[in-house]
Amino acid sequence: MKHWVCPDTHNGHKMIKKTGLQRLIDYALTKKQIMVIEGNGRPAKSMYIRPVVLMMMPFISIFLGACLMYVYMPPQKHENLQPLLLKLEQQFKEIRSKLSASEAEDAINKAQISSLNSIIQQQQGRIEQLQQKVQVFHSVLEARKGARIQILQAAIHIDTPHALRYHITLVKGGNYPRHISGSLAFSYHDAQGDTHTLQFKGGHPRLPYRMETHTFLQGTMYTTGLTPIPAHPVIELIIYNHKGEELMRKPCTFEISL
């Protein structure tokens, strides 16, 4: 009786033939012992390592190197932004320079406008003064149509309680006589009802005048020996002719600065 032995079995187990790739994988994953031999031939250290780790080391080194290059060397597209950044910075400098020039020009324009406004105000003040003078001369011309002296202005400006400034405008009506003269005085009525004559410079109670058509009189009068003048005193202007006869009287207006 013959016995048959299957060539693909060993000890009763069927043998499977491995390919070359499978053998390479098994080799790479199988632990290998590495021993360090001292000079006397005795083993000093030993360790186990899989060959696959050694095989992966080059790839790991390449990967780490690529990561370091990415971190420390910016991509090429970032370098392409540098000219654009420089251009934007230059444009910003130009805009800032134009803005500074515009602000300086605006400041100059404001200063010129302020100066022009000041000039306009001065001119307006002069125009008002001229208009007042024109009105006065119109009033003078109108008063000239009459036949006697007229008082166009009798204003008093209180400087101090004992000193007053006066402004008087007298007009002679008609053309005959050519010149007239006389004097004027200021009469002060106090709170007790008493009447006092104010004094001009030098202590004179009357101020002489002479005119052909009209005259403007101004100066200072004093309340010597009297109590201080109140804020709204009652003062009259009295006009006399060359004979000392009273022609007219008129209450004065006041410009108070106390």
Residue, then its C-alpha position, 0 to 999 in steps of 0.5 A: m500500500k502506497h502513501w501520498v504526501c502533498p507537496d504543499t503541506h507540512n505536518g498536516h497543514k497546507m503551505i501557502k506560498k507568499t509573494g515577494l511584496q508580502r515577504l518585503i512587508d513581513y521583513a519591514l514589520t518584523k522586529k530586528q535586534i541591534m546590538v552595540i559591542e564593546g571593545n572587548g567583544r561583549p555586548a553593551k546595549s541592544m535594542y529592537i527596531r522595525p526596519v520600516v522605521l528606518m525606511m521612513m526616516p528619509f521621508i520624515s526628514i524631507f517632510l520636516g524640511a518642507c515644513l521649515m521652508y514654508v515657515y521661514m521662507p514666505p510663499q512666492k505670492h507674498e513677495n509679489l505683494q511687496p511692489l503693491l504695498l510700496k505703491l500704496e504707501q507712496q499714494f498715501k504719502e501723496i494724499r497726506s501731502k495734498l491734505s496738508a497743503s489743502e489745510a494750509e490753504d484753508a487756513i490762509n483763506k480763513a485768515q483772508i476772510s477774517s481780514l476782509n470781514s474786519i475791513i468791511q466792518q471798518q468801512q461800515g462804521r465809516i459809512e454810518q459816520l458819513q450817513q450821520k454827517v449827511q443827515v446832520f447836513h440835511s437837517v442843517l439845510e432844512a433848519r436854514k429855511g427858518a428865520r431864527i436860531q435852532i438847536l439841532q443837537a444838545a447831548i451830554h456825555i457823563d464822564t464822572p459825577h463832577a465832569l460832563r462833556y457836551h455836544i451842541t449843534l446850532v443853526k442860523g435861519g435865513n441869510y440876514p444878518r450874515h453873522i450872529s453871536g451870543s452865548l449859551a449856558f447849562s442849567y441843572h435842576d437838583a432833587q430839591g427843585d433848586t436850579h444851578t448854572l454849570q460852569f465851563k473851563g475857567g469857571h465861566p457860567r456862559l460859553p460864547y458862540r459865533m456863526e454864519t450858517h451853523t456851528f458845532l460846539q463841544g467841550t467839558m463843563y463841571t459841577t463845582g460845588l454841587t453834589p454829584i450829578p445823578a445818573h439821569p439829571v435834568i439839564e437844559l441848554i439855554i441860548y442867549n443873543h448878543k445882548g444877553e437876552e434869552l432866546m430859547r432853551k431845550p432839555c439835553t439828551f444823555e449818553i451815560s458811561l458810568 
